[in-house]
Each structure stands twice: as C-alpha cells, then as structure tokens.
Amino acid sequence: MAGNVSRLAPKADAGPPAFSAVTNDPPWVRRLLIGIAVGFLGLMLIAPLALVFKEAFAQGLKAYGAALTQPDARSAIKLTLLVAVIAVPLNTLFGLAASWAIGKFRFRGRGLLITLIDLPFAVSPVVAGLIFVLVFGRRGWFGPWLDAHDLQVVFAVPGIILATLFISFPFVARELIPVMEAQGSGEEEVARLMGASGFQIFRRITLPNARWGLFYGVILCNARTMGEFGAVSVVSGHIRGVTNTLPLHVEILYNEYEFAAAFAVASLLTLLALVTLVIKSVVEWRSARGDT
C-alpha cells in the first residue's frame, strides 16, 4: 500500500509542465494569421492616422497653429469641452446608480432597465438627433411651450448637450454592471450588520471595489462625448462659432476646401483619441495587476 501511495504522490522536484501550443497548427499558419492582423491594422488604422498628422502639418507649424487659434476653432474647442464637462459627470452619476441597482438588487423590470440602457447602441445617432428635434423643436411636443417662455433647445447648446447625453450614457453603466454583479453583496451585508450606513457602504466598499471599471467607463464616455457627430449634427443647426463642436467644425472646413485647417483640427481630435487610448491601456494594466 505504501508503495502504491509513493507512486501516486507527486515528486517533490517535479517542475511545472512544459509549455505546449494551444493548437497543433503549423508555424506558417500562425505567422500568416499574425501577418494578416498586423497588415489590416496598419492599412486601416495606423496609415490613416499618420496621414492625418502629415496633412495637418503639410503647410508648416505656423499654418497649423493658425488653424487651431481661429475664432471658430476656439469656439468649437470650448463648446466640445463644455459638453464633455456636463455630459460625462451626469453619465457617471447615472452609471453608478444604474449599475448599483442592477448589480446588487433583484427587482421587477430589471431586464427592461438593462435593455433601455443598451438602446443608444442600437439606435442610429442621426435618429437620436431627430428624436430631440421632434420633442423640443419648434413644431415638437414642447415647442410651443418653449417659444412661449423664450427658451431654445434645438439648434442651441442645450440640444447638443441632451443629444450627447443620450448617445454616451450607456458607457459608464455598461462597464460597471458586470463589475457590480461579480462582486456580489456579501461585503455590503456584513458592513450593514456592523451598523454602517448606506453611504458609508458605498464610499468604503462598493466604490473602491469598482474603481477600475468606473475609470474605464468614464474614459470611454469622454471619448464618445468629444467625438460624437451624427446626433449633434442634427440638433446643432451648424451655426459657426455658436453650435459647432470640433467634429462639426472639421466637416465645415473640409466642405469649404480648407483641407489644411480641417486636418489640423482633425489631428487635435486624433490626439485626444490617442491620449484616451493610452489612459485606457494604463487603467486595464493596473486593473489586471490589482493595484490599489
């Protein structure tokens, strides 16, 4: 019996199992697939981004700086930042509330709420803009009331903010819901039994455990907010210097054959996207490491 046990017991000096490939495909297949992926990314992503910066600086730094300091460009930058400053915090509050409710509780209508959160992903941004025109336009549901009180939503900054809120509100919630569901509610229940209030539980347990998902959702929400075109184009009215965000300003410059200025402003949007990508990668890396 002792001999059988000794044969079954693992050897003390046995090392980890040798690495083996997941598949038995020949090396040339793996190299071909990697080459196709890298070639596709280079052709469809890296090359276009490089061309944007090449065209942006085609006429030199002076022309590039002039394109970004024009009054219309400055107005577009200010409006884009204003919309982001308003939309991102509001969507963050909504995402926290919705994900906390969906991830920690079971209630009637939970599935419907999840479906409604996903609605902006399924609806075309142009259709979303038209919805706000039908609701807040001069001939819309609230149009007569808004006219009577000398208020304007469509073709003004409030309409741009509302359209951007609609398009970007799922991002924070969608990143936090799986995190909240994976955490469960065990720690919160223990804290409640120990006398902690709801706010204390959220601030000291729920929020710290979900911080990386929150950061990731905020980053994606901010990127979509600054780069939104379709819905904003419908509700803005394209008033230069008043209701044009950076994407709309790029379109106007390009349509007016001011290519150098258009690519200069587009390079600013591209730079924001690259910075967002770097921050996103850092957040994912730190989340994978489990840093505190």
KAVEN-V193471 format. One record per residue. N is the residue number from 1. RES is the residue in three letters. PHI is phi in whole degrees, -180 to 180 (* if undefined). NEAR is the number of other C-alpha atoms within 12 Angstrom. Layout:
{{N	RES	PHI	NEAR} {N	RES	PHI	NEAR}}
This chain:
{{1	MET	*	7} {2	ALA	-63	8} {3	GLY	-65	8} {4	ASN	-65	9} {5	VAL	-64	10} {6	SER	-67	11} {7	ARG	-72	10} {8	LEU	-78	10} {9	ALA	-69	12} {10	PRO	-70	12} {11	LYS	-72	11} {12	ALA	-67	8} {13	ASP	-95	7} {14	ALA	-73	9} {15	GLY	-86	9} {16	PRO	-66	10} {17	PRO	-62	6} {18	ALA	-64	7} {19	PHE	-67	8} {20	SER	-132	9} {21	ALA	-67	10} {22	VAL	-66	8} {23	THR	-122	10} {24	ASN	-101	10} {25	ASP	-65	13} {26	PRO	-65	12} {27	PRO	-58	12} {28	TRP	-67	11} {29	VAL	-69	13} {30	ARG	-63	16} {31	ARG	-63	14} {32	LEU	-65	14} {33	LEU	-65	15} {34	ILE	-64	14} {35	GLY	-63	15} {36	ILE	-64	15} {37	ALA	-63	15} {38	VAL	-66	16} {39	GLY	-63	16} {40	PHE	-65	15} {41	LEU	-64	15} {42	GLY	-64	16} {43	LEU	-76	16} {44	MET	-96	15} {45	LEU	-125	17} {46	ILE	-67	17} {47	ALA	-62	16} {48	PRO	-61	19} {49	LEU	-64	24} {50	ALA	-64	20} {51	LEU	-67	22} {52	VAL	-60	26} {53	PHE	-70	28} {54	LYS	-63	21} {55	GLU	-69	25} {56	ALA	-64	34} {57	PHE	-102	28} {58	ALA	-62	19} {59	GLN	-103	20} {60	GLY	98	17} {61	LEU	-66	18} {62	LYS	-64	16} {63	ALA	-66	23} {64	TYR	-64	29} {65	GLY	-65	22} {66	ALA	-65	22} {67	ALA	-65	33} {68	LEU	-86	33} {69	THR	-107	19} {70	GLN	-61	22} {71	PRO	-56	17} {72	ASP	-66	30} {73	ALA	-67	35} {74	ARG	-63	25} {75	SER	-64	24} {76	ALA	-65	38} {77	ILE	-65	34} {78	LYS	-63	24} {79	LEU	-67	34} {80	THR	-61	40} {81	LEU	-68	25} {82	LEU	-62	26} {83	VAL	-62	39} {84	ALA	-66	36} {85	VAL	-63	22} {86	ILE	-87	27} {87	ALA	-72	39} {88	VAL	-65	39} {89	PRO	-61	26} {90	LEU	-64	29} {91	ASN	-67	39} {92	THR	-67	37} {93	LEU	-62	24} {94	PHE	-62	30} {95	GLY	-62	39} {96	LEU	-64	37} {97	ALA	-65	26} {98	ALA	-66	32} {99	SER	-68	39} {100	TRP	-64	37} {101	ALA	-66	28} {102	ILE	-74	33} {103	GLY	-79	31} {104	LYS	-108	28} {105	PHE	-129	20} {106	ARG	-118	16} {107	PHE	-148	13} {108	ARG	-68	11} {109	GLY	91	13} {110	ARG	-62	20} {111	GLY	-63	17} {112	LEU	-65	13} {113	LEU	-63	23} {114	ILE	-63	25} {115	THR	-64	17} {116	LEU	-67	20} {117	ILE	-63	30} {118	ASP	-81	23} {119	LEU	-56	22} {120	PRO	-60	28} {121	PHE	-70	21} {122	ALA	-94	16} {123	VAL	-89	20} {124	SER	-62	21} {125	PRO	-57	28} {126	VAL	-64	25} {127	VAL	-64	24} {128	ALA	-61	33} {129	GLY	-63	37} {130	LEU	-64	28} {131	ILE	-60	27} {132	PHE	-70	38} {133	VAL	-66	34} {134	LEU	-68	21} {135	VAL	-87	25} {136	PHE	-112	30} {137	GLY	-70	30} {138	ARG	-59	22} {139	ARG	-103	16} {140	GLY	-85	20} {141	TRP	-60	16} {142	PHE	-102	21} {143	GLY	-57	22} {144	PRO	-59	17} {145	TRP	-66	18} {146	LEU	-64	19} {147	ASP	-65	18} {148	ALA	-65	11} {149	HIS	-103	11} {150	ASP	56	11} {151	LEU	-116	20} {152	GLN	-131	26} {153	VAL	-109	32} {154	VAL	-74	38} {155	PHE	62	32} {156	ALA	-151	32} {157	VAL	-61	32} {158	PRO	-57	28} {159	GLY	-64	36} {160	ILE	-64	46} {161	ILE	-66	40} {162	LEU	-64	37} {163	ALA	-63	43} {164	THR	-68	46} {165	LEU	-58	40} {166	PHE	-63	40} {167	ILE	-70	43} {168	SER	-104	47} {169	PHE	-71	41} {170	PRO	-74	41} {171	PHE	-66	41} {172	VAL	-67	44} {173	ALA	-62	43} {174	ARG	-68	40} {175	GLU	-80	34} {176	LEU	-88	38} {177	ILE	-57	35} {178	PRO	-62	24} {179	VAL	-66	31} {180	MET	-64	37} {181	GLU	-66	25} {182	ALA	-68	20} {183	GLN	-69	23} {184	GLY	73	24} {185	SER	-126	25} {186	GLY	-63	17} {187	GLU	-65	20} {188	GLU	-64	29} {189	GLU	-67	19} {190	VAL	-64	15} {191	ALA	-64	21} {192	ARG	-66	18} {193	LEU	-65	13} {194	MET	-86	13} {195	GLY	98	13} {196	ALA	-73	18} {197	SER	-79	17} {198	GLY	-61	19} {199	PHE	-67	15} {200	GLN	-63	17} {201	ILE	-63	25} {202	PHE	-66	27} {203	ARG	-73	18} {204	ARG	-101	18} {205	ILE	-122	26} {206	THR	-65	36} {207	LEU	-65	26} {208	PRO	-60	21} {209	ASN	-69	28} {210	ALA	-108	35} {211	ARG	-63	30} {212	TRP	-70	32} {213	GLY	-64	37} {214	LEU	-65	40} {215	PHE	-59	34} {216	TYR	-63	34} {217	GLY	-65	40} {218	VAL	-64	39} {219	ILE	-63	36} {220	LEU	-65	38} {221	CYS	-63	40} {222	ASN	-65	41} {223	ALA	-63	36} {224	ARG	-69	39} {225	THR	-62	46} {226	MET	-73	43} {227	GLY	-100	35} {228	GLU	-65	38} {229	PHE	-124	33} {230	GLY	-60	28} {231	ALA	-66	39} {232	VAL	-66	50} {233	SER	-62	39} {234	VAL	-72	34} {235	VAL	-94	40} {236	SER	-83	41} {237	GLY	82	25} {238	HIS	54	29} {239	ILE	-88	23} {240	ARG	-65	26} {241	GLY	79	26} {242	VAL	-127	27} {243	THR	-122	36} {244	ASN	-97	42} {245	THR	-86	47} {246	LEU	-59	46} {247	PRO	-60	37} {248	LEU	-69	41} {249	HIS	-66	45} {250	VAL	-62	38} {251	GLU	-62	26} {252	ILE	-63	28} {253	LEU	-62	28} {254	TYR	-68	19} {255	ASN	-66	13} {256	GLU	-95	13} {257	TYR	63	13} {258	GLU	-94	22} {259	PHE	-66	28} {260	ALA	-62	32} {261	ALA	-67	40} {262	ALA	-62	37} {263	PHE	-71	39} {264	ALA	-64	40} {265	VAL	-67	42} {266	ALA	-63	42} {267	SER	-65	32} {268	LEU	-65	34} {269	LEU	-63	35} {270	THR	-63	29} {271	LEU	-63	23} {272	LEU	-61	26} {273	ALA	-65	24} {274	LEU	-67	19} {275	VAL	-62	18} {276	THR	-60	27} {277	LEU	-64	19} {278	VAL	-64	17} {279	ILE	-62	23} {280	LYS	-59	26} {281	SER	-65	19} {282	VAL	-64	19} {283	VAL	-63	26} {284	GLU	-63	22} {285	TRP	-65	15} {286	ARG	-69	18} {287	SER	-65	21} {288	ALA	-65	13} {289	ARG	-75	11} {290	GLY	74	15} {291	ASP	-66	14} {292	THR	-96	12}}
